[in-house]
Amino acid sequence: FTEENMDQLQALNQSLIDKARLIRNDTELIIDLDSTHSDTFGHQEQTDYNAHYQTYGYHPLVAFDGLTGDFLKAELRSGNQYT
């Protein structure tokens, strides 16, 4: 994936969210931010040891609509990022 591809996928995701919100006539939004852990194996960029999970991986930050459960966005972060 290139940066341009990532931007295109994010734009597509946002477009689908916007369409779904219009169809459902949503007027309220609760943003639910959570961090999670994703194990990695090998030598991927930005992978690091996370003492809490006692393994190597990423520690992405993800955002969901707390009312509908719709996925809004994710930010890939190094495995050693604080929660």
C-alpha positions, 0 to 999 in steps of 0.5 A: 500500500502507498500513502495515496492508497491509504488516503483513498481507503480512508476516504471510501470508509468516510463516504460509506459512514456518511451514507449510512448516517444519512440513511439512518437519519442519525443526529447523534454520535458518541465517539468511543476510543479504544486501544488494542494490541495486535501481535506481529511476527517477524520484523515489521516496521514500528513493531515493539515489545508491549510489557502489558501483553508480554509480546511484540506487536502494534498498539493501534488506537481505534474509534467507533461510533458508540451508538451504532458500532460503526468503525470510524478510524484507526491509527496504527501505533508502535507496540510500546505506546502507552494506553 
